[in-house]
Amino acid sequence: MEPDISVAIGKLRLKNPVLCASGCFGYGQEYAELVDLSMLGGIILKGITLKERKGNPMPRIVETPAGMLNSVGLQNMGLSRFLRDKLPLLSDIPTAVIANICGETPEEYAAIAKELSDKDGISALEINISCPNVSHGGMLFGQDMMLTFEVVNLVRKQTSLPLIVKLSPNVTDIASIARAAVDGGADAVSLINTLLGMSIDIKTKKPYLANITGGLSGPAVKPVALRMVWEVCKAVNVPVIGQGGIMTWEDSIEFLLVGATAICIGTANFVNPKAGMEIAQGIKDYMKQHKIMDLREIRMV
Ligand SMILES: Cc1cc2nc3c(=O)[nH]c(=O)nc-3n(C[C@H](O)[C@H](O)[C@H](O)COP(=O)(O)O)c2cc1C
């Protein structure tokens, strides 16, 4: 008998726990020729804002030891063009598609959520209250319990879709922010978004990024991410989606052991677009080897 690797995020059922992270897998279709999308548990789309955003000035990506810094600044086409150009293609994607949304005010989050709620092709919403690369909104909400509650609560009233809240690691007590998100009506939380960092070119004596600071992702952040996922898993009773530096199936097992229900693959996609497929297969093989029939049995804590 094959192990059951399907998982539930609220009322959303994923065929396996492997999702591709927002901003690291476009709108899914871009990868269709390289990746068998049906082998993924789901795809989280690039962040969508109400109005088009040009993003931050270049350069906005720099490699760092065991990771990368980005200050893309939520460049995206805005809600209306997304609805016109991208939404019609989503129903053809053979796995769950989750929209990731970001706003400058709680009302903006709510307006986008309302608009996306009755659309074919979108199975859940992830609200990004943790983007470190925008000057208004984003991470500011995710650093304050009251604001977290307020945004989530407002969005909750606009949608019956499963609601995932994406948390920032740039806080002192992530468990209390996670609890505020759940109190506001989150069906799940996902973490971590990128860690705020910077890097200087000593030849030019200037920061590598035009925005000066950026978000650190990749293997360098994994121990921090794992510790935070572990803390949040103990603090809330909703599914936790773990991410931060997952490059291999072994990395993903660590997150599942500390209590994550699902995991996201971000930076790894830039190195190996097939990482998600390989990780899904690796999780299944590990379960067979360890005679685990249901993914819920894997949890160590
Ligand atoms: C280039 C880039 C763009 C990103 N864009 C978004 C975004 O639009 N919305 C969001 O919630 N997270 C975004 N993220 C954060 C990732 O989804 C992920 O949470 C983070 O990179 C940690 O995982 P990783 O170490 O596996 O990359 C972005 C990350 C990168 C590297």
The ligand as a Gaussian input file, in Angstrom:
#p B3LYP/6-31G(d) Opt

LIG

0 1
 C       12.856000      36.810000      -5.485000
 C       11.854000      36.553000      -4.392000
 C       10.563000      37.103000      -4.487000
 C        9.628000      36.882000      -3.484000
 N        8.371000      37.403000      -3.609000
 C        7.425000      37.152000      -2.642000
 C        6.078000      37.640000      -2.781000
 O        5.715000      38.268000      -3.778000
 N        5.190000      37.372000      -1.766000
 C        5.568000      36.642000      -0.649000
 O        4.727000      36.418000       0.235000
 N        6.825000      36.147000      -0.518000
 C        7.751000      36.380000      -1.478000
 N        9.031000      35.857000      -1.338000
 C        9.373000      35.048000      -0.149000
 C        9.312000      33.545000      -0.470000
 O        8.001000      33.165000      -0.854000
 C        9.773000      32.678000       0.734000
 O        8.866000      32.856000       1.790000
 C       11.169000      33.032000       1.225000
 O       12.044000      33.264000       0.132000
 C       11.784000      31.937000       2.126000
 O       11.892000      30.696000       1.482000
 P       13.214000      30.195000       0.671000
 O       14.389000      30.369000       1.580000
 O       12.922000      28.765000       0.335000
 O       13.308000      31.045000      -0.536000
 C        9.977000      36.089000      -2.347000
 C       11.262000      35.537000      -2.263000
 C       12.203000      35.751000      -3.261000
 C       13.574000      35.130000      -3.134000

